[in-house]
Amino acid sequence: MFSSDHAGAVFFDVDGTLVPGTSSSVFLAGFLGHRDALAKAEDAYASGDLDNRQVSELDAKGWAGVSEEQVSGWLDGLPLVSGITETVGWCWRNGLVPVLATLAWSPVGSYLTDRFGFHAFSGPRLETIDSRFTGRVACHFDEYDKRDFALAQARELGLAPHACGAIGDSRSDLPLFASVGLSVAFNASTGARAAATVTINGGDLRCVLPVLSRLVTATR
């Protein structure tokens, strides 16, 4: 989908960024029956009291016995920020490869990649047997893995980190923010704002396009 003249890459966070005000995991936990417990655990992660591994294991237990098809159907109702389609399209047209760099479960990353045309996605994986989730984590993935995934994507695309941007909102974005040329705190926490190059608030993802235009200019 991309050509050899791409100027850079943009790494988009999911939870709190593309999914405003909540996380995809909390949204799905509403169907799975452990929403309140997971929301508390995610708050504890945000404050540094739990690590991502602990939160993932708690969440995974609630998926036991659920089919992949059920989850795919639920994701059609996932709350999303406006302007994703237009922002991804703008990135491709302007030589920026859009990638999901996220700690959201892989079914979420896969769904959003297929729906909106992202180049690739990251995230932890849940164990499945015969297309049903077992309640166990197959592969853990934390904020440092997220950074390493993004940098590996840049290398595969033949791009230096300074030619890349990241858009996120929280603790899980901080290592990546420190590793790329442009970081955008979008409707973000205090910590993410402090670490970012630019802070933007808004209800439409297209608010970030003027900032991404700087990345295009700088890498041409």
TIVEXBA-543735 format. One line per 8 residues: number of its first residue (from 1); their letters; for each residue y, x, z of C-alpha. Coordinates in steps of 0.05 Angstrom, whole numbers, padded with zeros to 5 digits, always signed. Last residue first. Layout:
! residues N
NUM> A> Y,X,Z ~ ...
//
This chain:
! residues 220
220> RTATVLRS> +00319,+00220,+00048 ~ +00297,+00225,+00121 ~ +00364,+00215,+00155 ~ +00384,+00156,+00110 ~ +00318,+00119,+00122 ~ +00323,+00132,+00197 ~ +00394,+00107,+00198 ~ +00371,+00043,+00163
212> LVPLVCRL> +00324,+00034,+00221 ~ +00385,+00022,+00265 ~ +00413,-00031,+00218 ~ +00343,-00063,+00215 ~ +00333,-00071,+00289 ~ +00365,-00140,+00294 ~ +00314,-00163,+00242 ~ +00266,-00172,+00300
204> DGGNITVT> +00301,-00237,+00318 ~ +00315,-00263,+00388 ~ +00362,-00207,+00407 ~ +00376,-00147,+00451 ~ +00382,-00077,+00424 ~ +00382,-00010,+00460 ~ +00386,+00056,+00422 ~ +00358,+00126,+00431
196> AAARAGTS> +00310,+00102,+00484 ~ +00290,+00131,+00551 ~ +00341,+00094,+00595 ~ +00328,+00029,+00558 ~ +00253,+00037,+00569 ~ +00262,+00047,+00644 ~ +00309,-00013,+00651 ~ +00260,-00058,+00615
188> ANFAVSLG> +00269,-00078,+00543 ~ +00294,-00133,+00498 ~ +00283,-00081,+00443 ~ +00289,-00008,+00466 ~ +00293,+00030,+00400 ~ +00269,+00102,+00394 ~ +00287,+00148,+00337 ~ +00262,+00218,+00323
180> VSAFLPLD> +00194,+00210,+00355 ~ +00158,+00241,+00414 ~ +00197,+00218,+00476 ~ +00195,+00145,+00454 ~ +00119,+00153,+00446 ~ +00110,+00175,+00518 ~ +00156,+00118,+00542 ~ +00126,+00060,+00504
172> SRSDGIAG> +00074,+00038,+00554 ~ +00128,+00033,+00608 ~ +00167,-00021,+00571 ~ +00203,-00051,+00512 ~ +00184,-00022,+00445 ~ +00207,+00000,+00376 ~ +00187,+00070,+00353 ~ +00216,+00112,+00297
164> CAHPALGL> +00188,+00167,+00254 ~ +00218,+00222,+00212 ~ +00227,+00265,+00275 ~ +00151,+00262,+00284 ~ +00139,+00298,+00218 ~ +00107,+00258,+00163 ~ +00048,+00274,+00117 ~ +00021,+00203,+00123
156> ERAQALAF> -00041,+00228,+00160 ~ +00004,+00269,+00205 ~ +00046,+00208,+00222 ~ -00016,+00167,+00238 ~ -00039,+00223,+00285 ~ +00029,+00221,+00319 ~ +00023,+00146,+00329 ~ -00048,+00150,+00356
148> DRKDYEDF> -00027,+00206,+00404 ~ +00030,+00164,+00431 ~ -00016,+00104,+00441 ~ -00068,+00148,+00473 ~ -00014,+00170,+00522 ~ +00004,+00097,+00537 ~ -00069,+00079,+00551 ~ -00132,+00062,+00511
140> HCAVRGTF> -00201,+00046,+00539 ~ -00260,+00037,+00492 ~ -00319,-00011,+00498 ~ -00289,-00051,+00556 ~ -00339,-00100,+00586 ~ -00338,-00176,+00591 ~ -00394,-00183,+00539 ~ -00352,-00211,+00482
132> RSDITELR> -00391,-00250,+00430 ~ -00401,-00231,+00357 ~ -00475,-00216,+00367 ~ -00458,-00166,+00422 ~ -00386,-00147,+00434 ~ -00352,-00094,+00476 ~ -00276,-00099,+00480 ~ -00233,-00047,+00446
124> PGSFAHFG> -00168,-00015,+00469 ~ -00109,-00011,+00421 ~ -00082,+00017,+00356 ~ -00061,-00014,+00291 ~ -00054,+00003,+00217 ~ -00010,-00007,+00156 ~ +00023,-00072,+00179 ~ +00018,-00129,+00130
116> FRDTLYSG> +00040,-00189,+00171 ~ -00022,-00232,+00181 ~ -00075,-00178,+00171 ~ -00041,-00129,+00218 ~ -00025,-00184,+00268 ~ -00098,-00206,+00272 ~ -00125,-00135,+00276 ~ -00077,-00116,+00331
108> VPSWALTA> -00096,-00178,+00371 ~ -00171,-00168,+00361 ~ -00160,-00095,+00382 ~ -00135,-00112,+00451 ~ -00060,-00100,+00461 ~ -00041,-00029,+00483 ~ +00002,-00022,+00421 ~ +00025,+00022,+00364
100> LVPVLGNR> +00027,-00026,+00305 ~ +00048,+00011,+00242 ~ +00102,-00002,+00190 ~ +00108,+00053,+00137 ~ +00181,+00065,+00121 ~ +00198,+00075,+00047 ~ +00254,+00023,+00043 ~ +00214,-00032,+00010
92> WCWGVTET> +00157,-00024,+00060 ~ +00204,-00027,+00119 ~ +00241,-00088,+00092 ~ +00175,-00125,+00084 ~ +00156,-00110,+00156 ~ +00224,-00135,+00180 ~ +00221,-00199,+00138 ~ +00151,-00217,+00162
84> IGSVLPLG> +00169,-00201,+00235 ~ +00234,-00241,+00234 ~ +00226,-00287,+00294 ~ +00191,-00262,+00357 ~ +00120,-00286,+00365 ~ +00085,-00336,+00410 ~ +00009,-00333,+00396 ~ -00014,-00401,+00369
76> DLWGSVQE> -00056,-00374,+00312 ~ -00084,-00326,+00364 ~ -00126,-00382,+00394 ~ -00166,-00389,+00329 ~ -00181,-00315,+00327 ~ -00204,-00317,+00399 ~ -00254,-00373,+00384 ~ -00281,-00335,+00324
68> ESVGAWGK> -00294,-00273,+00366 ~ -00337,-00314,+00412 ~ -00329,-00320,+00487 ~ -00388,-00303,+00531 ~ -00351,-00254,+00576 ~ -00276,-00252,+00560 ~ -00255,-00260,+00633 ~ -00287,-00195,+00653
60> ADLESVQR> -00244,-00158,+00602 ~ -00180,-00174,+00639 ~ -00200,-00139,+00703 ~ -00226,-00079,+00664 ~ -00163,-00075,+00623 ~ -00117,-00078,+00684 ~ -00154,-00022,+00718 ~ -00155,+00022,+00656
52> NDLDGSAY> -00081,+00010,+00645 ~ -00062,+00040,+00711 ~ -00041,+00000,+00772 ~ +00017,+00009,+00820 ~ +00064,+00037,+00767 ~ +00114,-00021,+00768 ~ +00094,-00044,+00698 ~ +00021,-00038,+00716
44> ADEAKALA> +00030,-00081,+00778 ~ +00066,-00133,+00735 ~ +00006,-00131,+00688 ~ -00041,-00143,+00747 ~ +00000,-00203,+00771 ~ -00001,-00233,+00701 ~ -00076,-00220,+00698 ~ -00090,-00259,+00761
36> DRHGLFGA> -00046,-00317,+00739 ~ -00078,-00322,+00670 ~ -00151,-00320,+00691 ~ -00180,-00381,+00656 ~ -00199,-00355,+00587 ~ -00150,-00401,+00550 ~ -00091,-00379,+00592 ~ -00120,-00309,+00591
28> LFVSSSTG> -00104,-00309,+00516 ~ -00029,-00314,+00530 ~ -00034,-00263,+00587 ~ -00069,-00215,+00539 ~ -00018,-00226,+00483 ~ +00036,-00207,+00532 ~ +00097,-00244,+00559 ~ +00172,-00252,+00547
20> PVLTGDVD> +00169,-00240,+00472 ~ +00106,-00223,+00433 ~ +00133,-00176,+00380 ~ +00166,-00135,+00435 ~ +00140,-00157,+00503 ~ +00069,-00142,+00482 ~ +00066,-00116,+00410 ~ +00097,-00047,+00402
12> FFVAGAHD> +00120,-00027,+00333 ~ +00114,+00043,+00305 ~ +00160,+00057,+00246 ~ +00141,+00109,+00194 ~ +00181,+00156,+00149 ~ +00208,+00169,+00080 ~ +00151,+00142,+00039 ~ +00152,+00175,-00029
4> SSFM> +00077,+00186,-00035 ~ +00064,+00113,-00040 ~ +00047,+00059,+00010 ~ +00000,+00000,+00000
//
